Amino acid sequence: MPPPTEAPVSVGAEVSLRRPGAGRAVAVLVLVAVAALIPLLGPRAALDGTGEASAPGVGVIALLRTVLFAALCVQMGEVFAGFLARRVDPSREAPRTWSAYAPWAGFAAALGLASVVASGNLIPHSVAALDIGGLGGTRDGTLALVEVNGFLLAGLCARWRRPTTALLPLAAVAVAEALRAHPAAEDGALLGSGLTLVHLTCAALWVGGLLYVLRTRHAWRTSAPEAGTALLGLYARVAAVLLAVITATGVCSTLRRMPPSTVLDQLTTTAYGRVLLAKVLLVAVVAGLALVARLRLRRAPDRDDAYVPARAEVVILAVVVAVSATLTALPVPIRW
């Protein structure tokens, strides 16, 4: 009896098999390009017609902060969602970690921001313009060094394959960023820093956690699809609390910088207000997508339908990260 022969695979079949992977790669490249264009071009568009002056190199600074925030989200999200995944099914293999790369991207961005501080808050055009030794003598320089060293230690923790140990240096980065956003001369600077710290931490867990949950579900799609669905459901319950905290701290921070009587006016007449308005609208869309995903998890006959809005949610959240970074580089509105 002749041995069975395998059916030939046509060229068209090969192309169709490869097409999904190529499509995902193109989608990622487009998303990265959009996320880069927002901080580079956004400040100029937001400042147009407001009469406000921007800091030199505001686009570059916003881009560096986008990379810094994204790195913080990825690594904190992996630790957080990894804990949830082990609660759902500790025996399953986790997806390939991105924490081996994310902190080094954050380190490079923090180093770039530190060089800006070392050159007198200007974009340095030569090594001679940098005053590295003077970084430790100023508040902004010290905070910049904390962020650089925090990402460096987080990268080393990732190489030691002890992901939870990275939480301490990442927490130091979050604290430094919160303090940087509220100078000591600001009224109620400590309160403002506390609100920003909670806001930034919850946002990083929300964005990075969803990304890791979707990656885990993709890794489990054939071996444990039910476990992947259970993981998304568990994350959705925690994310609802995170979103509530993010909303509360965001509103409080806005009212500290924009008194209630001036909010509506400043949302359209100041660069900070315009970008803040764009961020609020994007977050509202994300909240709607999260609600749709949660309803589908509960009621849809095929609970895999919940992944469609969840994927859209993580894409828009990537844009929100870029918009948030742009917001930090713009002049703070004047209290009227």
C-alpha positions in Angstrom: 0.0 0.0 0.0 1.6 3.3 -1.0 2.3 5.8 1.8 -0.2 8.7 1.9 0.9 11.8 0.2 0.5 15.2 1.6 -1.8 17.5 -0.3 0.3 20.2 -2.2 0.0 23.7 -0.8 -0.7 26.2 -3.4 1.1 29.6 -3.6 -2.2 31.3 -3.0 -2.7 29.2 0.2 0.8 30.3 1.4 0.0 33.9 0.7 -3.3 33.6 2.6 -1.5 31.9 5.5 1.1 34.7 5.7 -1.3 37.6 5.2 -2.6 37.8 8.8 0.9 38.1 10.2 1.8 40.8 7.6 -1.4 42.6 8.3 -0.7 42.7 12.1 2.9 44.0 11.4 1.5 46.8 9.1 -1.1 47.7 11.8 1.6 47.9 14.5 3.8 50.1 12.2 0.8 52.4 11.5 0.0 52.7 15.2 3.6 53.5 16.1 3.7 56.2 13.4 0.5 57.8 14.6 1.7 57.6 18.2 5.0 59.4 17.2 3.2 62.0 15.1 0.9 63.1 17.9 3.6 64.3 20.3 5.7 65.7 17.4 3.0 67.7 15.7 0.3 68.0 18.4 1.9 70.8 20.5 2.2 73.1 17.5 -1.4 72.4 16.5 -2.7 72.9 20.0 -0.8 76.2 20.5 -2.0 77.7 17.2 -4.1 80.8 17.9 -3.8 80.7 21.7 -1.1 83.3 22.0 0.9 81.0 24.3 4.6 80.3 23.9 5.9 76.8 23.9 9.2 75.6 25.4 12.0 75.0 22.9 11.9 71.5 21.4 8.5 70.7 22.9 7.8 68.1 20.2 10.9 66.1 21.0 10.2 66.4 24.7 6.7 65.1 24.2 7.9 62.2 22.0 10.5 61.2 24.7 7.7 61.3 27.4 5.5 59.1 25.1 8.3 56.5 25.0 8.8 56.8 28.8 5.1 56.4 29.6 4.7 53.5 27.2 7.7 51.7 28.8 6.2 52.2 32.2 2.8 50.9 31.0 4.3 47.8 29.4 6.4 46.6 32.3 3.9 47.5 35.1 1.1 46.0 33.1 3.0 42.7 32.7 3.6 42.4 36.4 0.0 43.2 37.2 -1.7 41.1 34.5 0.8 38.3 35.1 -0.5 38.1 38.6 -4.1 37.9 37.3 -3.1 35.2 34.8 -1.5 33.0 37.6 -4.7 33.3 39.6 -6.8 32.1 36.6 -4.5 29.2 35.7 -1.0 29.0 37.2 0.0 26.0 35.1 -0.3 27.8 31.7 2.7 29.1 29.9 2.9 32.9 29.8 3.4 34.8 26.5 6.9 36.0 25.7 7.8 38.9 27.9 8.3 42.4 26.6 9.8 43.5 29.9 13.2 42.6 28.6 13.0 45.5 26.1 10.5 48.0 27.5 12.7 49.3 30.4 15.6 49.9 28.0 13.4 52.0 25.8 12.3 53.9 28.9 16.0 54.2 29.9 16.8 55.8 26.6 13.9 58.2 26.8 14.8 59.2 30.4 18.4 59.7 29.4 17.2 62.0 26.6 15.0 64.0 29.0 17.9 64.2 31.5 20.2 65.6 28.7 17.5 68.3 28.1 17.6 69.3 31.8 21.4 69.2 31.7 21.5 71.7 28.9 19.3 74.2 30.6 15.9 72.8 29.4 17.1 73.2 25.8 17.6 70.5 23.2 21.3 69.8 23.3 23.2 70.0 19.9 26.5 68.9 21.3 28.1 67.1 24.2 29.7 70.4 25.3 26.3 71.9 26.0 25.6 69.3 28.7 26.3 70.0 32.4 26.1 66.5 33.6 27.8 67.3 36.9 25.1 69.9 37.7 22.2 67.5 37.4 22.4 66.5 41.0 22.4 70.1 42.2 18.9 70.9 41.0 15.4 69.5 41.7 14.7 68.8 38.1 18.1 67.2 37.5 17.7 64.9 40.6 14.3 63.8 39.4 15.7 63.1 35.9 18.5 61.0 37.4 16.0 59.0 39.4 14.0 58.2 36.3 17.2 57.1 34.4 18.4 54.9 37.3 14.8 53.6 37.9 14.6 52.2 34.3 18.1 50.9 34.5 17.3 48.9 37.6 14.0 47.8 36.1 15.9 46.4 33.1 18.3 44.5 35.3 15.4 43.1 37.3 13.8 41.8 34.1 17.1 40.1 33.2 17.1 38.4 36.6 13.7 36.9 35.6 12.1 38.3 38.8 9.5 40.6 37.4 8.0 41.7 40.7 11.3 43.1 41.9 11.0 45.7 39.1 8.0 47.3 40.8 10.2 49.2 43.3 12.4 51.1 40.7 9.3 51.6 38.5 7.5 53.1 41.5 10.5 55.4 41.9 10.0 56.5 38.3 6.3 57.2 38.8 7.0 59.2 42.0 9.7 61.2 40.2 7.4 61.9 37.3 4.6 63.0 39.7 7.0 65.4 41.5 8.3 66.8 38.3 4.8 67.7 37.1 4.3 69.8 40.2 7.2 72.2 41.1 7.7 73.0 44.7 6.6 76.6 44.2 3.1 75.5 43.1 0.3 75.9 45.6 -0.5 72.5 47.1 2.3 70.8 45.2 2.3 67.8 47.5 -1.4 67.2 46.9 -1.0 67.7 43.1 1.9 65.2 43.1 -0.2 62.7 45.0 -3.1 62.9 42.6 -0.7 62.6 39.6 1.0 59.6 41.2 -2.2 57.7 41.7 -3.5 58.7 38.2 -0.3 57.6 36.5 0.0 54.3 38.4 -3.6 53.3 37.7 -3.3 54.4 34.0 -0.2 52.3 33.6 -1.8 49.2 35.1 -4.9 49.7 33.0 -3.1 50.2 29.7 -0.3 47.7 30.2 -2.6 45.2 31.9 -5.0 45.1 28.9 -2.1 44.7 26.5 -0.7 41.7 28.4 -4.2 40.2 28.9 -4.8 40.2 25.1 -1.4 38.8 24.4 -2.0 36.0 27.0 -5.4 35.2 25.5 -3.7 35.0 22.1 -1.1 32.6 23.5 -3.9 30.5 25.1 -6.3 30.6 22.2 -5.9 26.9 21.3 -4.7 25.3 24.5 -7.1 27.1 27.0 -9.6 29.4 25.3 -11.9 29.3 28.4 -9.0 30.4 30.6 -8.3 33.3 28.3 -11.9 34.4 28.5 -11.8 34.1 32.3 -8.7 36.2 32.5 -10.3 39.0 30.4 -13.3 38.9 32.8 -11.1 39.1 35.9 -9.2 42.0 34.3 -12.4 43.8 33.4 -13.6 43.8 37.0 -10.3 45.3 38.2 -10.1 47.7 35.3 -13.5 49.1 36.3 -12.0 50.2 39.6 -8.9 51.6 37.9 -11.0 53.6 35.5 -13.1 55.1 38.4 -9.9 56.1 40.2 -8.4 57.6 37.0 -11.5 59.6 36.4 -11.7 60.9 40.0 -8.0 61.9 40.1 -8.2 63.4 36.6 -11.1 65.6 37.5 -9.5 66.7 40.8 -6.2 67.6 39.0 -8.1 69.5 36.3 -10.1 71.5 38.8 -6.8 72.4 40.6 -5.4 73.9 37.4 -8.6 75.2 35.9 -11.1 76.6 38.4 -14.7 75.4 37.6 -15.8 78.9 36.4 -13.0 78.9 33.7 -12.9 75.2 32.6 -15.2 75.5 29.6 -13.4 78.5 28.3 -9.9 77.2 28.8 -10.8 73.8 27.1 -10.9 75.7 23.8 -8.7 78.7 24.3 -5.5 77.2 25.8 -3.3 74.5 24.4 -3.4 72.5 27.6 -7.2 72.7 27.6 -7.5 71.6 23.9 -5.2 68.5 24.4 -7.0 67.7 27.7 -10.3 67.8 25.9 -9.0 65.5 23.2 -7.8 63.1 26.0 -11.2 63.2 27.7 -13.0 62.3 24.5 -10.7 59.5 23.7 -11.0 58.1 27.2 -14.8 58.3 26.9 -14.6 56.2 23.7 -12.3 53.7 25.5 -14.8 53.5 28.4 -17.6 52.8 25.9 -15.6 50.0 24.3 -14.8 48.5 27.7 -18.5 48.5 28.6 -19.3 46.7 25.3 -16.6 44.1 25.9 -17.9 43.5 29.5 -21.5 43.1 28.3 -20.4 40.7 25.6 -18.5 38.7 28.2 -21.7 38.3 30.2 -24.4 38.0 27.5 -23.1 37.1 24.1 -23.5 33.5 22.9 -19.9 33.5 21.8 -17.9 35.3 24.4 -15.0 35.6 21.9 -16.9 38.5 20.5 -15.6 40.5 23.6 -12.1 40.6 22.1 -13.1 42.8 19.2 -13.9 45.9 21.3 -11.0 45.0 23.7 -8.5 45.1 20.8 -9.9 48.5 19.7 -9.7 49.6 23.3 -6.0 48.9 23.5 -5.3 50.7 20.2 -7.1 53.8 21.3 -5.3 53.6 24.7 -2.0 53.7 22.9 -3.1 57.0 21.4 -4.2 58.2 24.8 -0.7 57.6 26.1 0.7 59.8 23.3 -1.8 62.5 24.0 -1.1 62.4 27.8 2.6 62.8 27.1 1.9 65.7 24.8 -0.2 67.3 27.7 2.8 67.2 30.0 5.0 69.2 27.6 2.5 72.0 27.2 2.4 75.2 29.3 0.1 74.9 32.3 -2.9 77.2 32.0 -3.0 80.3 34.1 -5.5 80.3 37.0 -7.9 83.2 36.4 
